Amino acid sequence: MAYEIELDVGGEKKKFIRNEPPVLRDMTKALIVQQQQLKMYSKDDGPTEDDFNKNEKNLANFAVSFWKNQFKADQFIAGCDKKNMDILNLAIGDSLGGGNEDSPKKSQSKTSTKQ
């Protein structure tokens, strides 16, 4: 599956493509994003401004790593729109093992026929 985003970089639309499936590095970075989001949304009084800033940084760092340094974190933050966030969320989900059709299917558990 190709992961394709188009960022506004300095007023110009630029396309970035990744054709490889997620690897361990992507899985680890996706876990970092997920862990921070779980922490921020599980607080009794909700996320703080600092939490949102950390989330933005983690998402941008994931994107830079996932698309193999084709752009910088600040370029992603400044040029990413809703459509690109949907693609980023797909990449994170696939890295975590959700929805990736290329991933191995879990085998059915065996049932005993003994009485």
Secondary structure, DSSP 8 states (H G I E B T S, - for coil): --EEEEEEETTEEEEEEE-S---HHHHHHHHHHHHHHHHHHTSTT---HHHHHHHHHHHHHHHHHHTTTSS-HHHHHHH--HHHHHHHHHHHHHHTTSS-TTS------------
